[in-house]
Amino acid sequence: MRILNARHAVFSLLLIMLFAFGGCTIKLISPYDETLDQGITALQKNTESYLIGLESIDTFPTCSYKENMQFYLDAKVELSSIKVRASAMPKNDLTVKQLDLLADSLDSLEALQKLKDKKSACLSKEEIKPLRDAFNISYTAILKLELAKKRGEE
């Protein structure tokens, strides 16, 4: 009789644990952030617009860093704002790392344009294409992660 009661107690305990913990899910990543999604989308559009503009300019100093410095200032402010927001969310390290890589790409583009200034030259269409591709890969990766969060994927 005691064995039957012990089995009944163990079964009851397991059943209670199943109901108590069965509905719980463990989140390994931050939730979807619509503001971040919109910010990255806007920054991608601004970057694409800037690169298209550079492609259409082939006269120095119109294409120079000095003439286009405002793009870098605006993009860095926007990216910093997005990164601060992403950093404030728990379990968002992957997104923050992606934003760091995007910031590195922006710094590299800025350095390349400054280097071209020293030669009084513009970035060529052939130089801009791989830059555009690299930026779009970064933007796509960030957006894919946010959209996966929205769908509840991890």
NORWOMO-V669465 format. One record per helix or strand of 2 or more residues. SS is the DSSP state (2 for helix, 1 for strand). FROM is the first residue (numbers start at 1). TO is the last residue. If there is no record, write none. Layout:
SS:FROM:TO
SS:FROM:TO
//
This chain:
2:2:22
2:34:56
2:65:88
2:93:118
2:125:151
//
